[in-house]
């Protein structure tokens, strides 16, 4: 029991980081960048390629994250900004970001081929035993720590810094923010670069447990979106991390209690049940859970 809980939290933190990356772009621009999974894949592929050439794995990680950030900014400039300039209240960005994701994925398949290549183990060869009940690899512990640090940093930036307040103003009313002299394009570029960095970190965390493959982003991008919706990340990006942990626990539980393929469909069932009860996610301010907490605190 403790083993699948620990493993579920570790993989859930990876899902949560991708969910937070999706939520950050929505938080600032009110669009969801559906190429986020492919940005994660770029980091994985570049890291594996640089390491395969004989360089340090950590140099590969830096190169992969840099490439992810650059492509993340390009996704805004190419697939989002022109659409928003034409019709801010339409849903053209849905098609354009999906199209950009297909372009990145096919470009990666052309560059590296459609087959998988090895990813460096990094910390996967080390492990920590929690009594006799559970074992976590160094990589899993790093994933949990990275996700928690990312969530804390985001909340500090959002609430305690001038840029965070500018970001909130841009999200609430971009026209008014522009009227007060805010460069909303710069704010959006920073948000897309930050979200790409977060997705890339998620790729580094999951890479040692899988192979580097051009199609890796499809699965993890989907799980990141589910994590965001479960947690209510469209309202509070950090809530996507909570949703990711719940998703990871449910997937690991399904593997342990049903069968090894249950994790392919069980998360969708969890999402459907949660959205029936709380359409905005479990940790949204409008969810029954959060309303009860607010009411209890007010007493």
N, C-alpha and C positions, 0 to 999 in steps of 0.2 A: 504493500500500500504506500509506504513512505517513498519507495523508489519511483513509482509512477507519478506521485505528487511532485517530487523534486525535478524529475525529467519534464513534467508538464509545465512547471514554472519556467524552466530554462528555455524550452522551445517557445513557450508563450511570450517570453520577453522579446524574442526575435520577431514573432508576429506583431507584438505591440509596437516595436520600433518602426516597422513598416507602416502600421496603422497610424502612428504619430506623424510619420513623414507625409502620408496622405492628408492627415488632418491639418497640418501646418499650412499647406498650400490652400486648403479650403478656408482656414481661419483668416488668412490675409486677403485672398482674392475671390473667395466664394466659388471656386471651381476645384474639382478633384482631378489631380494629375494621374490619369490611369496608366502612365508610363513608369510609375514608381517601381514596380517590380523589375522592369527592364534596367532601371538605373542600378538596382541592387545587383542584377546579373552582370552588368558592365564591370563593377568592382571585383566581382568574383573571377571573371574571365581575365581581366588585366592582371590581377594578383597572381593567378595561376600561370599566366604566360611569362611574366617577369621572373617568377621563381623557376619556371622551367628552363629559362635561359641561363640559370646559374647564379642569379642575384639573390640577395637576402629576401626572406619572406616579408619582412617589415618594410623594405623598400617597395616591394610589390603592393603591399597594402596602401602605402602613401600614394603610389602612382594610380592605383585603382580608385581610391577615394577622390583624387584630383580629377580623373576622367569622368567620374560620376557627377561631380559638381559642375563641370563644364557642360556636360550633356544636359544636366538638369536646368541650367540657365538657358541653354538653347531650346529646351522644350517650352519654356515660357516665351522666348522671343519669336519662335517659329510657330508653335501650335496654340498658344494661348493669347498673347497680346493682340495679334491682328484680329482674332475672333471677337475679343472683348471690345476692341475699338469699333468694330462694325455693329455689334449688337450685344451690349453688356448683359441684357436680361434674357438672352436666348440660351440654347443648349448646344450651340455649335462646337463649344470646347469639348463636349463629350466625344464627338466623332474625331476631332482633331488630335486630342491626346491619345485616343486609342490608335489612330493612324500613326502617330509618332512612335508609339510603343511597337507597332508592327515593323516600322522602318528600322528601329534600333535592333530589334530581335533578328530580322533578316540580315541586317548589316553584320551582326555578330556571327551569324551562321555562315555568311559568305567569307568573313575574315578568318574564323577559326575552324570552320567546318561544323557539321551538325552533331558530331560525336562528342562524348565527354572527355575531359582531360583532368588529371589529378590536381587536387588543391593541397597546398602545404598543410601539414598537421598543426603547426603553431603550438598550441597548448593542449592538444587532444591526447598527447601521450602521458600527461600527468593526471592524477586523480586524487580526490579527497574522500575519505570514508567517513560517513556519519554513523558511527557505531557499526552494527552489522545489518542495518536496515536499508541503507541507501549509499550510493556512490555517485559523485558528480565529477566529470572531467574538469580540468582547469579551464577548458574552452567554455563549458557550460556556466561555470562560476563567473568567468569574464563576461559572458552574455548577460547574466543577471545584473552584475555590477554596472556594465555599460548602459543598460536600459534605465536603471535607477538614476544614474548620474545624468543621463540625457534628459530625463523627466524633470529632475531638480533644476538643471541649468535652464531649461525652457521656461519653467515657472518663474525663476528669478529674473530672467531677461524680460519676460512678459509683464511682470508686476512691478519690478524695481528699477527698470532702466528707461531712459528717454526713448530709445528705439522701440522698446516693447510697447510703450504708450502710443507711439506713432503708429506702430503696427495695428494696435487695437482700433485707433481712430480710422485708419485706412480701411480696415475690415468693416467697420460700422457704417461709414459714409465716405467713399473715396472722392466723390465730387467736392464735398465740404473740406476734406483734408487737402485736396489740391488747391482749393481757394485760399487756404491758410498757408500755402507755400510748401506743402509736403510733396516731395518727389515720389509719387506712388509707384512709378516704374522701378526706381531703386529699391524701394521697400519690397516689391514683389520679387525682384531678382534675388535679393538676399534671402527671402523666404524659400524660393525654389532651390537655391544653392544649399541652404541649411537642410531642407527636406531630403535632397539628394545625398548629402553627407550622412544623414541618419539612416537612409535606406542602404547606403553603402556599408555602413557599420554593421547593419543587420546581416548583410551578405558575408562580411568577414567572420561574423559569429557563427553562421550556419555552414560556411564553406567546408570546414574540416569534417563535417558529418555527411557530406555529400560530394558529388563530383561537380566540377565547373562545366556547365552546359549552357548553350545559347538560349535554351527554352526554360531555364530555371525560373525566370521571372514570372511566368504565367501562374504557377502554383502559389508562390509566396506572395505575389501581388494580390491574388484572390484572398488568401488568408489574412493579409494585412487589411484589406477592405472589410472583411467580416469582423476583424478585431475592432476596427474603428466604429462600425455600426453597433456592435454589441455594447461597447463602452459608452457610446454617445460622444465620440471624438469630434464630430462636426461642431459641437458646441464648446467642448473643452478638450483640446488635443491630448492632454495628459491622460484623459479617460480612455484613450485608445490602448494605452499600456495595460490598464485594468482589464479591458476587453480581451486583449491578447493573452493575458494570463489565464482568464477563464476559458478561452478557446483552446489554449495548450493543455489545460487540465482535462477538458472534455475530450479532446482528441486522444490523449494518452489513456484516459479512462476507457474510451471506446476500444482502443487497441487491446487493453488488458482484459476487459470484461466481455467484449463481443467477439471480434476477430481482428486480424492484422489489417484488413481492408476497411474496417469501419471508420477509420479516421478520414477516409475520402469523402464520406457523405454525412457523418454524424455532426460535424461543425455546422453544416447548412441547416440541419434540423434544430440545433441549438439556437441559431440565429433566428429562424422562423418563429420559434416559441417565444423568444425574448421580445421580438418586434411586435408580436400579438399583444403582449402584456405592456410593453413600453416602446412605442414606435420610434422614439428618439434615442433609445439606448438606456442601459441600466443606470448609468451615472450622469445622465442629463439632469438639469435642474427641474425638468418637467416630469421626470420619472416618478412613479409611486414611491420607490425606495428613498430618493432624495427628498421628496416632499415630506415623508414621515420624519426624516432626520432633521429637516428644518423646523418642523412643527415641534419636535421633541426639544430642540435647542431653545425654542422660543418660550417654552413653559417655565 
